[in-house]
């Protein structure tokens, strides 16, 4: 989801769900990517699905699309033991 300021400016036929609202509010407060400094576009949850504190802002990170893809790409690559 893009930043909610941009999202709110677009005509929509449906209402945003609670996840979109929460992530959008987070991105409004954190406009820059936490890794590279570009404008943030996505809210990354650092805790796994189902964790009770997953949606607390202290456990989230604002990222640009490129950095968000890289975070998930690194997480999906199994680490090698030597």
C-alpha positions in Angstrom: 0.0 0.0 0.0 1.2 3.4 -0.8 1.4 6.3 1.7 -2.1 7.2 2.9 -1.7 10.9 2.1 -1.5 9.8 -1.6 -4.1 7.1 -1.0 -6.6 9.6 0.4 -6.1 11.9 -2.6 -7.3 9.1 -5.0 -11.0 8.4 -5.7 -11.9 5.0 -4.2 -15.0 2.9 -4.5 -14.3 0.8 -1.4 -13.4 1.7 2.2 -9.9 0.8 3.4 -9.8 -2.1 5.8 -8.2 -1.8 9.3 -4.9 -3.2 8.1 -4.6 -0.6 5.4 -5.6 2.2 7.8 -3.1 1.0 10.5 -0.2 0.6 8.0 -1.2 3.9 6.3 -1.1 5.8 9.6 2.3 4.3 10.3 3.7 5.4 7.0 2.3 8.9 7.5 4.4 9.1 10.7 7.4 7.5 9.1 7.7 9.0 5.6 11.3 7.8 4.9 12.6 4.3 4.3 14.3 3.0 7.4 17.1 1.4 5.3 17.9 3.7 2.4 16.1 7.0 3.1 13.9 7.0 0.0 10.2 7.8 0.5 8.5 4.9 2.3 5.8 2.9 0.6 5.3 -0.2 2.7 5.1 -1.1 6.4 7.2 -4.1 7.3 6.2 -6.2 10.3 9.4 -7.5 12.0 7.4 -10.2 14.0 5.8 -13.2 12.4 2.1 -13.6 11.7 0.1 -14.5 14.8 2.5 -12.8 17.2 0.4 -10.7 19.7 2.7 -7.6 19.4 3.1 -7.8 15.6 1.1 -4.6 14.9 2.7 -2.4 17.5 4.6 0.4 15.9 7.8 -0.5 17.7 7.8 -3.8 15.8 7.3 -2.3 12.4 9.6 -0.6 10.0 8.8 1.8 7.1 10.5 0.7 3.9 10.5 1.6 0.2 9.3 -1.1 -2.1 12.8 -2.2 -3.1 14.1 -2.5 0.5 10.9 -4.4 1.5 11.5 -6.9 -1.3 15.1 -7.3 -0.2 14.2 -7.9 3.4 11.8 -10.7 2.4 14.3 -12.1 -0.1 16.9 -12.4 2.5 14.5 -14.1 5.0 13.5 -16.7 2.4 17.1 -17.8 1.7 18.2 -20.5 4.1 21.4 -19.8 5.9 24.3 -22.2 5.3 26.3 -23.7 8.1 30.0 -24.4 7.4 
